[in-house]
């Protein structure tokens, strides 16, 4: 027999809400599986970004906007950009091109991380 708290929570959810949450859960599992089983790294990075966005949506649905915002900004945005950029550097090195970091790239990346952390700290 469900408790009163369970009955209250389930009592306020409509049928479309339940179906949407189940679909979101299946999407999260499918994206995680596809990201892990991707044959190449670039599609895996794109699937990881999609996985992070769907996780942010799940956190928002669970009434945790702070976690959803952190997941979207850090977990998806910043980490997704770093993954794709590192893939670019890796493929350039593999092809034999010169990939020396310019004097601007390293401080710019550090400034972006510090700015994102400061913005999230203010919110």
Residue pairs with C-beta under 8 A, 6 or more apart in sequence:
2 10
20 61
21 61
24 54
24 57
24 58
24 61
25 58
27 54
28 51
28 54
28 55
28 58
31 47
31 50
31 51
31 54
32 51
34 47
35 44
35 47
35 48
35 51
36 44
38 44
38 47
41 87
41 90
42 84
42 87
45 80
45 83
45 84
45 87
48 79
48 80
48 83
49 76
49 80
49 83
52 71
52 72
52 75
52 76
52 79
52 80
53 72
53 76
55 71
55 75
55 76
56 68
56 69
56 71
56 72
56 75
56 76
57 68
59 65
59 67
59 68
59 71
60 68
66 123
69 120
69 123
70 120
73 116
73 119
73 120
74 116
74 120
77 116
78 112
78 113
78 116
89 99
92 99
93 99
